[in-house]
Each structure stands twice: as C-alpha cells, then as structure tokens.
Amino acid sequence: QVQLVESGGGLVQAGGSLRLSCAGSGIAFSMYAWGWYRQAPGKQRELVARISRGGIIIYADSVQGRFTISRDNAKNTVYLQMNSLKPDDTAVYSCKAEWGTKSYWGQGTQVTVSS
C-alpha cells in the first residue's frame, strides 16, 4: 500500500521559515518524480516545485529564490525548504509522486503565514 505522509506545516510569521517533509512508503521512491503543490482557499491547486528522477528542478515564479526542493532517496523523503515566507504562501501543501501513468498524493499539510 502506497502512503505519502507530509509533515512540517504550521503557523509562522511573515519572513519566517518552514521545512516540509514528505515520506513515501510502499513505493519505489527513486523511480518517481516528486512535486510539491499548494491550494489556497478559493484558488486552484498550483505547482510549487518539482524534482525529477534525475534531479531536474523547476519552481513556480512566485517561490523562485525563496523555496528549495530536495530529495533523499535513501530516506524515501522529499523536502521543501521555505524561506522568507509571505502571507500569500498560506495554503495546504501536498506532495505528489509521478512515474509514467502512476501518480500518488499525500493528504496535505497546512501552512499559515501571519502578517
């Protein structure tokens, strides 16, 4: 059974930092591309960052230079380091694993940035 479990969300003041983790189990972790997505109230879910199986990384323009995605295949975990957080970063953040036609989502973790 595949499970993706996010952790690390919470409440932080503007300018602060958080590190999200997504641990995968029951999955060939290293074979997948991994992404972090977020959905704010009343808005569509959007891609925040993605790292391919080969380590190619893309970021949304809104987080470029502030967020860093990384993966540790030995620990079956993908991370999202978020610095210089803004109130507009408030959302539920979810991780997604993709390989060919297969994809899996985590349950999400809330990030709230106060002004």
TAFEN-V169699 format. One record per residue. RES is the residue in three letters. OMEGA is omega in degrees with one decimal (NA if undefined). NEAR is the number of other ideal C-beta (glycine too) atoms within 10 Angstrom. Layout:
RES	OMEGA	NEAR
RES	OMEGA	NEAR
This chain:
GLN	-179.9	5
VAL	174.9	12
GLN	173.4	12
LEU	-175.1	22
VAL	178.0	14
GLU	174.3	22
SER	175.6	13
GLY	178.3	16
GLY	178.6	19
GLY	179.9	13
LEU	-179.1	12
VAL	176.7	17
GLN	176.7	10
ALA	-176.5	13
GLY	-178.5	11
GLY	-176.3	14
SER	170.9	11
LEU	171.6	21
ARG	176.7	14
LEU	175.4	24
SER	175.0	17
CYS	-179.3	25
ALA	179.6	17
GLY	175.1	22
SER	-178.5	11
GLY	-173.7	11
ILE	175.8	17
ALA	-167.2	13
PHE	-172.4	20
SER	-177.8	10
MET	-172.8	12
TYR	162.3	23
ALA	-176.9	18
TRP	-180.0	25
GLY	170.9	23
TRP	178.6	26
TYR	176.5	20
ARG	176.6	23
GLN	176.7	14
ALA	-179.9	14
PRO	177.7	7
GLY	-178.7	5
LYS	177.5	9
GLN	175.6	6
ARG	-178.1	14
GLU	175.9	13
LEU	175.9	14
VAL	-178.4	24
ALA	-178.9	23
ARG	176.4	19
ILE	-176.7	20
SER	177.6	14
ARG	-179.3	15
GLY	176.4	6
GLY	176.4	8
ILE	-172.6	9
ILE	170.6	12
ILE	178.4	13
TYR	168.7	17
ALA	-178.9	15
ASP	-174.6	6
SER	-178.2	13
VAL	-179.1	23
GLN	179.1	10
GLY	179.5	9
ARG	-177.6	15
PHE	176.6	21
THR	175.4	15
ILE	176.7	22
SER	179.6	15
ARG	174.8	22
ASP	-176.3	12
ASN	179.7	13
ALA	-179.5	8
LYS	-178.8	12
ASN	-174.7	17
THR	172.6	18
VAL	-174.6	30
TYR	170.0	20
LEU	175.4	27
GLN	-176.2	15
MET	179.5	27
ASN	178.1	14
SER	-175.7	13
LEU	-179.0	22
LYS	176.0	14
PRO	178.4	11
ASP	176.4	11
ASP	179.2	22
THR	-177.2	18
ALA	166.5	22
VAL	-178.6	18
TYR	-178.2	23
SER	174.5	21
CYS	-178.9	28
LYS	175.1	20
ALA	-178.6	22
GLU	172.7	15
TRP	-177.4	14
GLY	-179.4	8
THR	-179.0	5
LYS	173.4	12
SER	-179.5	12
TYR	-180.0	16
TRP	168.5	14
GLY	-175.2	22
GLN	177.8	11
GLY	176.3	18
THR	-175.5	22
GLN	171.7	12
VAL	178.8	22
THR	-179.3	15
VAL	-179.1	20
SER	-178.6	11
SER	NA	9
